[in-house]
């Protein structure tokens, strides 16, 4: 049996990391709002938007939860791919008030993030106290029969997270969905969950909110409940010490504001129509000749469309004289011509 390899903590503050291994999304966006220079006050003023009030969120406290965890600590966590199972997890990353966790017996492709005050993480021994049993994670790399021995070796000599650093309960749930379309917030990018980015409420659907990321295409947008723990009020990252990613390169301005004077916000080129051409009209392809219109169409007051064609045909028929068709005989050399000659003879 292979001895479990100690897991190395992964830091996500490395500026050399350019692209995410799965989606290829750049972690350092080439935008005028560079990391460390992004200001919510300036951004809200330039975009003419308003921040969602703190009472809309579950994370509405002005005091962030204390994060006393360390990389390498062991704890119990729910398997995000099988929420009925409680597994052993290791802290492999820290950022702000969040933990990056890896289930023991799984690989690094299934890491997930949890807030330090989440009810889905508990100290070692909580599952046994509640009458449950620790289960292998979904996709356990070894044989299922080897799980008890693997669990024993994993916990032997490991640093377990003390119970005092866990939070007893999560923040209260808001009474109702108080979000409005157009409000700004900070949200976790679920395709790249180590990112928290500026976002906008794009739509409302009952108790759900459409999170749209500023400056990015709709591939990263998602619906979530209004009490989701993946959305935060404006200023949450600055308060917890997490890294807030700047908006993307295509930040559109509302029509009421017009073009910026200092050039700090870039207007999407797709939103600006070409001068001299109506919006939405496609230009003529190069190499295609322009069709020449009839002279009658160019005359003032002349009818257009099928009526013009019919009028031109009627006018031409009146001007030209009536032609009487000539009577023609059989063609030379035809059988009919030989028969007529024989009768005459």
C-alpha positions as CSV (number, residue, x, y, z in Angstrom):
1,X,0.0,0.0,0.0
2,X,1.3,3.4,-0.9
3,X,2.0,5.8,1.8
4,X,0.0,9.1,1.5
5,X,2.2,11.9,0.2
6,X,2.0,15.1,2.3
7,X,0.1,17.8,0.5
8,X,1.8,21.0,-0.2
9,X,0.1,24.3,0.4
10,X,-0.7,26.3,-2.7
11,X,-0.4,30.1,-2.7
12,X,-2.6,32.0,-5.2
13,X,-0.9,35.4,-4.8
14,X,1.9,34.5,-7.2
15,X,1.9,37.1,-9.9
16,X,3.6,34.8,-12.4
17,X,0.5,32.6,-12.7
18,X,-0.9,34.0,-16.0
19,X,-3.7,31.6,-17.0
20,X,-6.0,29.2,-15.2
21,X,-5.1,25.6,-16.1
22,X,-8.7,24.7,-17.1
23,X,-10.4,27.7,-18.7
24,X,-7.3,29.7,-19.7
25,X,-8.8,32.8,-18.2
26,X,-6.0,35.3,-17.4
27,X,-5.4,35.9,-13.7
28,X,-3.9,39.3,-14.3
29,X,-6.4,41.1,-16.6
30,X,-4.8,43.6,-19.0
31,X,-7.1,46.4,-17.9
32,X,-6.8,50.0,-16.8
33,X,-8.0,48.8,-13.4
34,X,-5.0,46.8,-12.4
35,X,-4.8,44.8,-9.2
36,X,-3.9,47.0,-6.3
37,X,-5.1,50.1,-8.0
38,X,-8.8,49.4,-8.3
39,X,-11.1,51.7,-6.4
40,X,-14.8,51.0,-5.9
41,X,-15.6,54.6,-5.3
42,X,-14.0,55.7,-8.5
43,X,-15.5,52.8,-10.5
44,X,-19.0,53.4,-9.2
45,X,-18.7,57.1,-10.1
46,X,-17.5,56.5,-13.6
47,X,-20.1,53.8,-14.4
48,X,-22.9,55.6,-12.7
49,X,-23.9,52.5,-10.8
50,X,-24.9,51.9,-7.1
51,X,-23.6,49.3,-4.7
52,X,-26.0,46.7,-3.3
53,X,-26.8,47.5,0.3
54,X,-25.2,45.3,3.0
55,X,-28.6,44.1,4.2
56,X,-29.1,42.2,0.9
57,X,-26.3,39.8,1.7
58,X,-25.7,37.0,4.1
59,X,-22.2,38.4,4.7
60,X,-23.5,41.8,6.0
61,X,-21.3,42.1,9.1
62,X,-18.8,44.9,9.2
63,X,-16.4,42.6,11.1
64,X,-15.1,39.7,8.9
65,X,-14.8,36.2,10.3
66,X,-11.3,35.5,11.8
67,X,-9.2,33.1,9.8
68,X,-6.8,31.2,12.1
69,X,-6.3,28.2,10.0
70,X,-2.9,27.1,8.6
71,X,-1.9,25.2,5.6
72,X,-1.7,21.5,6.2
73,X,-4.4,21.3,8.9
74,X,-6.9,18.5,8.8
75,X,-10.6,18.8,9.3
76,X,-13.9,17.3,8.3
77,X,-15.8,18.6,5.3
78,X,-18.8,17.7,3.1
79,X,-17.9,16.2,-0.3
80,X,-19.1,18.9,-2.7
81,X,-19.9,16.3,-5.3
82,X,-21.7,14.0,-2.8
83,X,-23.2,16.2,0.0
84,X,-24.3,13.2,2.0
85,X,-20.7,12.1,2.7
86,X,-18.4,13.6,5.3
87,X,-14.7,13.2,4.4
88,X,-11.3,14.2,5.7
89,X,-9.9,17.3,4.1
90,X,-6.6,19.2,4.2
91,X,-6.2,23.0,4.0
92,X,-4.0,23.5,1.0
93,X,-4.5,27.3,0.5
94,X,-5.6,30.4,2.3
95,X,-6.9,33.7,1.1
96,X,-8.8,36.3,3.1
97,X,-11.6,34.6,5.0
98,X,-11.6,31.5,2.7
99,X,-9.9,28.1,2.7
100,X,-8.9,26.0,-0.2
101,X,-9.6,22.3,0.7
102,X,-8.6,19.0,-0.8
103,X,-10.3,15.8,0.2
104,X,-7.8,13.2,1.3
105,X,-7.7,10.3,-1.2
106,X,-8.7,12.6,-4.1
107,X,-6.5,14.6,-6.5
108,X,-6.0,18.3,-6.9
109,X,-8.5,18.6,-9.7
110,X,-11.4,18.6,-7.3
111,X,-10.2,21.2,-4.8
112,X,-12.9,23.5,-3.5
113,X,-13.2,26.7,-1.4
114,X,-15.2,27.4,1.8
115,X,-15.5,30.4,4.1
116,X,-14.0,29.9,7.6
117,X,-17.5,30.3,9.2
118,X,-19.1,27.7,6.9
119,X,-21.2,25.0,8.6
120,X,-19.9,22.5,6.0
121,X,-16.5,22.3,7.8
122,X,-16.1,20.8,11.3
123,X,-13.2,19.7,13.6
124,X,-12.0,16.1,13.5
125,X,-14.3,13.8,15.5
126,X,-17.6,15.8,14.9
127,X,-19.0,13.1,12.6
128,X,-18.4,10.3,15.1
129,X,-20.0,12.4,17.9
130,X,-23.1,12.8,15.8
131,X,-23.3,9.0,15.1
132,X,-21.9,9.2,11.6
133,X,-18.9,7.6,9.8
134,X,-16.3,9.2,7.7
135,X,-16.6,8.2,4.0
136,X,-14.1,8.1,1.2
137,X,-14.5,10.9,-1.3
138,X,-16.1,10.4,-4.6
139,X,-13.5,9.1,-7.0
140,X,-11.3,7.6,-4.3
141,X,-8.1,6.6,-6.0
142,X,-7.5,3.3,-4.0
143,X,-9.7,0.3,-3.4
144,X,-12.7,0.9,-1.2
145,X,-11.7,-1.9,1.1
146,X,-8.5,-0.1,1.9
147,X,-10.3,3.0,3.2
148,X,-10.1,2.2,7.0
149,X,-6.3,1.7,6.8
150,X,-5.9,4.8,4.6
151,X,-7.9,6.8,7.1
152,X,-5.8,5.6,10.0
153,X,-2.5,6.4,8.3
154,X,-3.8,9.8,7.2
155,X,-4.7,11.0,10.7
156,X,-1.7,9.4,12.4
157,X,0.6,12.3,13.4
158,X,-1.3,14.9,11.3
159,X,-1.9,18.4,12.5
160,X,-5.6,18.7,13.2
161,X,-7.4,22.0,13.3
162,X,-8.3,22.9,16.9
163,X,-12.0,23.3,17.6
164,X,-11.6,26.8,18.9
165,X,-10.8,28.3,15.5
166,X,-14.1,27.0,14.0
167,X,-17.1,29.3,14.0
168,X,-20.3,28.0,15.8
169,X,-22.8,29.3,13.3
170,X,-23.2,31.0,9.9
171,X,-24.5,34.6,9.5
172,X,-28.3,34.9,9.4
173,X,-30.2,34.7,6.2
174,X,-31.9,37.9,4.9
175,X,-35.7,37.9,5.1
176,X,-36.2,38.5,1.4
177,X,-34.5,39.1,-1.9
178,X,-33.8,42.9,-1.8
179,X,-31.5,43.0,-4.9
180,X,-32.3,45.2,-7.9
181,X,-31.1,44.9,-11.4
182,X,-27.9,47.0,-12.0
183,X,-26.6,46.9,-8.4
184,X,-22.9,46.2,-8.0
185,X,-21.3,43.5,-5.8
186,X,-18.3,41.2,-5.4
187,X,-18.8,37.6,-6.5
188,X,-16.8,34.3,-6.7
189,X,-16.1,33.2,-10.2
190,X,-17.4,29.6,-10.0
191,X,-15.4,28.5,-13.0
192,X,-12.2,29.8,-11.3
193,X,-13.3,29.8,-7.7
194,X,-10.0,31.3,-6.4
195,X,-11.1,34.6,-8.1
196,X,-13.4,37.2,-6.6
197,X,-14.4,39.8,-9.2
198,X,-16.6,42.9,-9.5
199,X,-20.1,42.0,-10.8
200,X,-23.5,43.3,-11.5
201,X,-27.0,42.0,-10.8
202,X,-28.2,41.2,-14.4
203,X,-31.6,39.8,-13.6
204,X,-33.9,38.6,-10.9
205,X,-35.8,35.3,-10.9
206,X,-37.7,34.7,-7.7
207,X,-35.2,34.0,-5.0
208,X,-32.4,33.8,-7.6
209,X,-30.0,36.5,-8.8
210,X,-28.1,36.6,-12.1
211,X,-24.5,37.4,-11.4
212,X,-22.8,39.0,-14.4
213,X,-19.1,39.8,-14.3
214,X,-18.0,43.3,-15.4
215,X,-15.9,43.3,-18.6
216,X,-16.3,39.6,-19.3
217,X,-18.5,37.7,-21.7
218,X,-21.6,35.8,-20.5
219,X,-19.8,32.4,-20.3
220,X,-18.9,33.2,-16.6
221,X,-22.3,34.4,-15.5
222,X,-24.5,32.3,-13.3
223,X,-27.7,32.3,-11.2
224,X,-27.6,31.8,-7.5
225,X,-29.8,32.3,-4.5
226,X,-29.9,35.7,-2.9
227,X,-28.5,34.3,0.3
228,X,-25.6,32.5,-1.5
229,X,-22.2,32.6,0.2
230,X,-20.5,33.3,-3.1
231,X,-21.7,36.9,-3.3
232,X,-20.4,39.7,-1.1
233,X,-21.1,43.4,-0.6
234,X,-18.8,46.0,-2.2
235,X,-15.6,46.3,-0.1
236,X,-15.6,42.7,1.2
237,X,-12.2,41.8,-0.2
238,X,-10.6,45.0,1.1
239,X,-12.0,44.2,4.5
240,X,-11.0,40.5,4.6
241,X,-7.6,41.0,2.8
242,X,-8.7,38.9,-0.2
243,X,-7.6,39.7,-3.7
244,X,-10.2,41.5,-5.8
245,X,-9.6,41.0,-9.5
246,X,-10.1,44.1,-11.7
247,X,-12.9,44.2,-14.3
248,X,-12.3,42.9,-17.8
249,X,-11.2,44.9,-20.8
250,X,-14.7,45.7,-22.0
251,X,-16.6,47.9,-19.5
252,X,-19.6,49.6,-21.0
253,X,-21.0,52.9,-19.9
254,X,-24.7,53.7,-19.6
255,X,-26.1,55.9,-22.4
256,X,-26.9,58.7,-19.9
257,X,-23.2,59.2,-19.1
258,X,-21.7,59.4,-22.6
259,X,-18.0,59.1,-23.3
260,X,-15.6,59.6,-20.4
261,X,-13.3,62.6,-20.3
262,X,-10.3,61.1,-18.7
263,X,-10.3,57.8,-20.6
264,X,-10.4,55.6,-17.6
265,X,-13.3,53.4,-18.8
266,X,-13.2,51.8,-22.1
267,X,-16.4,51.5,-24.1
268,X,-16.9,48.3,-25.9
269,X,-16.3,48.7,-29.6
270,X,-19.3,46.5,-30.5
271,X,-21.6,49.1,-28.9
272,X,-20.4,52.0,-31.1
273,X,-22.1,52.0,-34.5
274,X,-20.0,52.9,-37.6
275,X,-20.5,56.5,-38.7
276,X,-22.8,56.9,-41.7
277,X,-24.4,53.5,-41.3
278,X,-27.6,52.6,-39.3
279,X,-26.9,50.4,-36.2
280,X,-27.2,46.7,-37.0
281,X,-26.7,47.2,-40.8
282,X,-23.9,45.1,-42.3
283,X,-21.5,46.6,-44.8
284,X,-21.0,45.5,-48.4
285,X,-18.4,42.8,-48.8
286,X,-15.3,43.8,-50.6
287,X,-15.2,42.8,-54.3
288,X,-19.0,42.8,-54.7
289,X,-20.2,45.2,-57.4
290,X,-23.0,47.6,-56.6
291,X,-26.2,46.9,-58.5
292,X,-27.1,49.6,-61.0
293,X,-30.7,50.8,-60.6
294,X,-32.9,51.5,-63.7
295,X,-33.3,55.1,-64.8
296,X,-37.0,55.0,-64.1
297,X,-36.3,54.3,-60.4
298,X,-34.0,57.3,-60.2
299,X,-36.7,59.8,-61.5
300,X,-38.5,61.8,-58.9
301,X,-42.0,60.5,-58.2
302,X,-41.5,57.3,-60.1
303,X,-43.1,54.2,-58.5
304,X,-40.9,51.6,-56.9
305,X,-41.0,47.8,-56.7
306,X,-43.2,45.6,-58.8
307,X,-45.5,48.5,-59.7
308,X,-42.6,50.2,-61.5
309,X,-41.8,47.1,-63.5
310,X,-45.5,46.7,-64.6
311,X,-45.8,50.4,-65.5
312,X,-42.6,50.3,-67.6
313,X,-43.9,47.2,-69.5
314,X,-47.3,48.9,-70.2
315,X,-45.6,52.1,-71.4
316,X,-43.2,50.3,-73.7
317,X,-46.1,48.3,-75.2
318,X,-48.0,51.5,-76.1
319,X,-45.1,53.2,-77.7
320,X,-43.9,50.3,-80.0
321,X,-46.1,49.6,-83.2
322,X,-48.0,46.4,-83.5
323,X,-46.0,43.8,-85.5
324,X,-47.9,41.3,-87.7
325,X,-46.1,38.0,-87.9
326,X,-45.1,36.8,-91.4
327,X,-46.4,33.6,-92.8
328,X,-43.6,31.1,-93.3
329,X,-43.5,28.1,-95.5
330,X,-41.7,24.8,-94.9
331,X,-38.0,24.8,-94.5
332,X,-36.0,23.8,-97.6
333,X,-35.2,20.1,-97.7
334,X,-38.0,19.1,-95.3
335,X,-40.4,16.1,-96.1
336,X,-43.3,18.5,-96.1
337,X,-41.8,20.5,-98.9
338,X,-41.2,17.4,-101.2
339,X,-44.8,16.4,-100.6
340,X,-46.2,19.8,-101.8
341,X,-44.0,19.7,-104.9
342,X,-45.2,16.2,-105.8
343,X,-48.8,17.4,-105.7
344,X,-48.1,20.4,-107.9
345,X,-46.4,18.2,-110.4
